[in-house]
Protein backbone atom coordinates (compact mmCIF):
# COMPACT_ATOMS: atom_id res chain seq x y z
CA UNK A 1 0.00 0.00 0.00
CA UNK A 2 1.44 3.40 -1.00
CA UNK A 3 0.48 6.64 0.68
CA UNK A 4 1.21 10.20 -0.44
CA UNK A 5 2.37 13.25 1.47
CA UNK A 6 1.88 16.68 -0.11
CA UNK A 7 5.19 18.43 -0.69
CA UNK A 8 3.57 21.89 -0.95
CA UNK A 9 4.19 24.69 -3.47
CA UNK A 10 3.01 22.47 -6.30
CA UNK A 11 5.67 19.88 -5.57
CA UNK A 12 4.83 16.28 -6.38
CA UNK A 13 3.53 14.37 -3.37
CA UNK A 14 6.10 12.06 -1.86
CA UNK A 15 5.01 8.42 -1.77
CA UNK A 16 5.58 6.10 1.17
CA UNK A 17 5.27 2.33 1.23
CA UNK A 18 3.27 0.70 4.04
CA UNK A 19 2.66 -2.91 4.96
CA UNK A 20 -0.76 -3.06 6.58
CA UNK A 21 -3.37 -5.76 7.25
CA UNK A 22 -5.70 -6.30 4.28
CA UNK A 23 -8.78 -5.12 6.15
CA UNK A 24 -7.11 -1.73 6.73
CA UNK A 25 -6.66 -1.29 3.00
CA UNK A 26 -10.36 -2.04 2.52
CA UNK A 27 -11.28 0.53 5.17
CA UNK A 28 -9.19 3.20 3.45
CA UNK A 29 -10.86 2.51 0.09
CA UNK A 30 -14.39 2.59 1.50
CA UNK A 31 -13.97 5.75 3.53
CA UNK A 32 -11.56 8.60 2.81
CA UNK A 33 -11.26 9.38 6.50
CA UNK A 34 -11.05 5.71 7.46
CA UNK A 35 -7.33 5.83 8.24
CA UNK A 36 -5.71 8.70 10.11
CA UNK A 37 -2.06 9.26 11.01
CA UNK A 38 -1.78 10.88 14.42
CA UNK A 39 1.05 11.94 16.69
CA UNK A 40 0.66 10.51 20.17
CA UNK A 41 2.93 10.03 23.13
CA UNK A 42 5.34 7.11 23.18
CA UNK A 43 4.43 5.47 26.53
CA UNK A 44 8.04 4.39 27.10
CA UNK A 45 9.98 7.57 26.33
CA UNK A 46 7.27 10.21 26.76
CA UNK A 47 8.21 11.67 23.38
CA UNK A 48 6.05 11.95 20.29
CA UNK A 49 5.55 9.06 17.87
CA UNK A 50 3.40 8.46 14.79
CA UNK A 51 0.49 6.05 15.04
CA UNK A 52 -2.20 4.94 12.64
CA UNK A 53 -5.78 5.20 13.81
CA UNK A 54 -8.59 3.28 12.13
CA UNK A 55 -11.62 5.51 12.51
CA UNK A 56 -14.01 2.81 11.24
CA UNK A 57 -13.51 0.27 14.03
CA UNK A 58 -11.85 2.27 15.80
CA UNK A 59 -8.44 0.65 16.34
CA UNK A 60 -4.88 1.78 17.06
CA UNK A 61 -1.75 0.73 15.16
CA UNK A 62 1.88 1.53 15.84
CA UNK A 63 4.07 2.49 12.89
CA UNK A 64 7.55 1.00 12.63
CA UNK A 65 10.06 2.05 9.97
CA UNK A 66 12.63 -0.20 8.32
CA UNK A 67 15.43 1.60 6.51
CA UNK A 68 17.88 0.03 4.10
CA UNK A 69 20.80 1.89 2.51
CA UNK A 70 20.90 2.49 -1.24
CA UNK A 71 17.32 1.39 -1.74
CA UNK A 72 14.46 2.95 -3.73
CA UNK A 73 10.86 2.11 -4.54
CA UNK A 74 9.19 2.06 -7.95
CA UNK A 75 5.63 3.29 -7.37
CA UNK A 76 3.47 3.50 -10.48
CA UNK A 77 5.56 5.67 -12.80
CA UNK A 78 7.72 7.34 -10.16
CA UNK A 79 10.87 6.44 -8.27
CA UNK A 80 10.93 7.22 -4.56
CA UNK A 81 14.37 7.42 -2.99
CA UNK A 82 15.13 6.50 0.60
CA UNK A 83 13.79 2.96 0.52
CA UNK A 84 11.80 3.35 3.75
CA UNK A 85 9.35 0.56 4.53
CA UNK A 86 6.64 1.31 7.08
CA UNK A 87 4.89 -1.41 9.07
CA UNK A 88 1.52 -0.82 10.73
CA UNK A 89 0.81 -3.41 13.41
CA UNK A 90 -2.06 -3.54 15.94
CA UNK A 91 -1.20 -2.12 19.34
CA UNK A 92 -2.97 -2.51 22.65
CA UNK A 93 -4.21 1.06 23.40
CA UNK A 94 -4.12 0.31 27.11
CA UNK A 95 -0.37 0.98 27.05
CA UNK A 96 -1.05 4.60 26.06
CA UNK A 97 -3.92 4.96 28.53
CA UNK A 98 -1.63 3.55 31.21
CA UNK A 99 0.88 6.34 30.56
CA UNK A 100 -1.75 8.97 31.41
CA UNK A 101 -3.15 7.03 34.37
CA UNK A 102 0.31 6.81 35.96
CA UNK A 103 0.86 10.51 35.34
CA UNK A 104 -2.50 11.42 36.89
CA UNK A 105 -1.85 9.17 39.90
CA UNK A 106 0.50 11.81 41.30
CA UNK A 107 -2.62 13.63 42.45
CA UNK A 108 -3.67 10.51 44.36
CA UNK A 109 -7.40 10.72 43.66
CA UNK A 110 -10.12 9.19 41.48
CA UNK A 111 -10.79 11.19 38.33
CA UNK A 112 -13.09 10.94 35.28
CA UNK A 113 -11.21 9.56 32.30
CA UNK A 114 -11.65 12.67 30.15
CA UNK A 115 -9.69 14.59 32.79
CA UNK A 116 -6.95 11.95 32.85
CA UNK A 117 -6.37 11.55 29.11
CA UNK A 118 -5.48 15.16 28.37
CA UNK A 119 -2.32 16.37 26.65
CA UNK A 120 -1.58 19.83 25.24
CA UNK A 121 1.40 18.39 23.33
CA UNK A 122 -0.63 15.56 21.79
CA UNK A 123 -4.29 16.65 21.68
CA UNK A 124 -5.22 13.67 19.48
CA UNK A 125 -4.96 11.53 22.62
CA UNK A 126 -8.71 12.23 22.91
CA UNK A 127 -9.17 9.62 20.14
CA UNK A 128 -8.27 6.96 22.71
CA UNK A 129 -11.55 7.71 24.50
CA UNK A 130 -13.46 6.52 21.41
CA UNK A 131 -12.03 3.01 21.55
CA UNK A 132 -14.57 0.19 22.00
CA UNK A 133 -14.91 -1.63 25.34
CA UNK A 134 -12.85 1.06 27.03
CA UNK A 135 -14.25 0.38 30.49
CA UNK A 136 -13.42 -3.31 30.12
CA UNK A 137 -9.81 -2.45 29.26
CA UNK A 138 -9.43 -0.09 32.21
CA UNK A 139 -10.39 -2.77 34.73
CA UNK A 140 -7.00 -4.38 34.12
CA UNK A 141 -5.06 -1.39 35.47
CA UNK A 142 -7.38 0.77 37.58
CA UNK A 143 -9.65 0.94 40.57
CA UNK A 144 -12.98 2.56 39.75
CA UNK A 145 -15.82 4.29 41.53
CA UNK A 146 -19.24 5.35 40.30
CA UNK A 147 -20.82 8.54 41.64
CA UNK A 148 -24.13 9.86 40.24
CA UNK A 149 -23.85 7.43 37.31
CA UNK A 150 -20.42 8.80 36.36
CA UNK A 151 -17.31 6.65 36.63
CA UNK A 152 -14.02 7.73 38.18
CA UNK A 153 -10.69 5.95 37.84
CA UNK A 154 -7.42 5.63 39.73
CA UNK A 155 -4.24 3.83 38.67
CA UNK A 156 -3.61 0.50 40.41
CA UNK A 157 -0.01 -0.67 40.37
CA UNK A 158 -0.97 -4.09 41.72
CA UNK A 159 -3.51 -4.74 38.94
CA UNK A 160 -1.14 -3.36 36.33
CA UNK A 161 1.68 -5.72 37.30
CA UNK A 162 -0.70 -8.69 37.10
CA UNK A 163 -1.86 -7.54 33.66
CA UNK A 164 1.71 -7.05 32.46
CA UNK A 165 2.65 -10.51 33.75
CA UNK A 166 -0.09 -11.95 31.53
CA UNK A 167 1.31 -9.96 28.61
CA UNK A 168 4.77 -11.42 29.26
CA UNK A 169 3.36 -14.96 29.44
CA UNK A 170 1.45 -14.44 26.18
CA UNK A 171 4.63 -13.16 24.52
CA UNK A 172 6.63 -16.15 25.81
CA UNK A 173 4.02 -18.52 24.38
CA UNK A 174 4.15 -16.74 21.00
CA UNK A 175 7.96 -16.91 20.92
CA UNK A 176 7.90 -20.64 21.61
CA UNK A 177 5.11 -21.32 19.11
CA UNK A 178 7.08 -19.56 16.38
CA UNK A 179 10.34 -21.33 17.36
CA UNK A 180 12.17 -18.05 17.91
CA UNK A 181 15.59 -18.49 19.50
CA UNK A 182 16.03 -15.94 22.27
CA UNK A 183 19.03 -17.11 24.31
CA UNK A 184 21.63 -15.62 21.96
CA UNK A 185 19.78 -12.28 21.91
CA UNK A 186 19.40 -12.14 25.68
CA UNK A 187 23.03 -13.06 26.25
CA UNK A 188 24.25 -10.55 23.67
CA UNK A 189 22.24 -7.77 25.34
CA UNK A 190 23.59 -8.73 28.77
CA UNK A 191 27.21 -8.98 27.50
CA UNK A 192 27.65 -12.61 28.43
CA UNK A 193 31.00 -14.20 27.62
CA UNK A 194 31.21 -17.06 25.13
CA UNK A 195 31.56 -19.60 27.94
CA UNK A 196 28.22 -18.50 29.39
CA UNK A 197 26.18 -19.05 26.21
CA UNK A 198 23.54 -21.71 26.70
CA UNK A 199 20.50 -23.07 24.92
CA UNK A 200 17.06 -21.51 25.35
CA UNK A 201 15.65 -21.79 28.85
CA UNK A 202 12.55 -20.41 30.54
CA UNK A 203 14.39 -17.50 32.16
CA UNK A 204 15.71 -16.39 28.76
CA UNK A 205 12.20 -16.38 27.31
CA UNK A 206 10.81 -14.39 30.23
CA UNK A 207 13.69 -11.91 30.17
CA UNK A 208 13.34 -11.40 26.41
CA UNK A 209 9.55 -11.01 26.65
CA UNK A 210 10.04 -8.53 29.50
CA UNK A 211 12.34 -6.52 27.24
CA UNK A 212 9.74 -6.43 24.47
CA UNK A 213 6.97 -5.30 26.83
CA UNK A 214 9.31 -2.68 28.33
CA UNK A 215 9.27 -0.86 24.97
CA UNK A 216 5.69 0.18 25.83
CA UNK A 217 5.94 1.20 29.48
CA UNK A 218 7.94 3.75 31.52
CA UNK A 219 11.30 2.58 32.91
CA UNK A 220 10.12 2.72 36.54
CA UNK A 221 7.30 0.32 35.72
CA UNK A 222 9.66 -1.88 33.72
CA UNK A 223 11.95 -2.19 36.75
CA UNK A 224 8.97 -2.98 38.98
CA UNK A 225 7.81 -5.63 36.53
CA UNK A 226 11.27 -7.23 36.51
CA UNK A 227 11.11 -7.59 40.31
CA UNK A 228 7.52 -8.84 40.13
CA UNK A 229 8.61 -11.54 37.67
CA UNK A 230 11.50 -12.38 40.03
CA UNK A 231 14.02 -12.00 37.24
CA UNK A 232 17.55 -12.28 38.66
CA UNK A 233 20.10 -9.64 37.81
CA UNK A 234 22.12 -10.71 34.76
CA UNK A 235 25.61 -11.88 35.76
CA UNK A 236 28.47 -9.49 35.20
CA UNK A 237 30.39 -10.00 32.00
CA UNK A 238 33.33 -12.32 32.43
CA UNK A 239 36.34 -11.20 30.34
CA UNK A 240 37.83 -13.80 28.05
CA UNK A 241 41.21 -15.12 29.23
CA UNK A 242 44.25 -13.60 27.51
CA UNK A 243 45.65 -15.58 24.61
CA UNK A 244 48.80 -17.62 25.05
CA UNK A 245 50.69 -15.26 22.76
CA UNK A 246 49.73 -12.27 24.89
CA UNK A 247 50.66 -14.14 28.06
CA UNK A 248 54.10 -15.06 26.67
CA UNK A 249 54.65 -11.48 25.58
CA UNK A 250 53.87 -10.26 29.08
CA UNK A 251 56.46 -12.68 30.50
CA UNK A 252 59.14 -11.39 28.11
CA UNK A 253 58.43 -7.81 29.05
CA UNK A 254 59.00 -8.52 32.72
SULLIN-V203246 format. One record per run of one state. SS is the DSSP state (A for helix, B for strand, O for the rest). FROM is the first residue (numbers start at 0). LEN is the number of residues. Records with the same first field share a line. If there is no record, write none. Layout:
SS->FROM-LEN ; FROM-LEN
//
This chain:
O->0-1 ; 5-8 ; 19-2 ; 30-4 ; 41-6 ; 54-4 ; 66-5 ; 75-2 ; 81-3 ; 90-3 ; 107-3 ; 111-1 ; 116-6 ; 130-3 ; 138-3 ; 147-2 ; 155-1 ; 177-5 ; 189-4 ; 196-5 ; 214-4 ; 228-15 ; 253-1
B->1-4 ; 13-6 ; 34-7 ; 47-7 ; 58-8 ; 71-4 ; 77-4 ; 84-6 ; 110-1 ; 141-6 ; 149-6
A->21-9 ; 93-14 ; 112-4 ; 122-8 ; 133-5 ; 156-21 ; 182-7 ; 193-3 ; 201-13 ; 218-10 ; 243-10
//
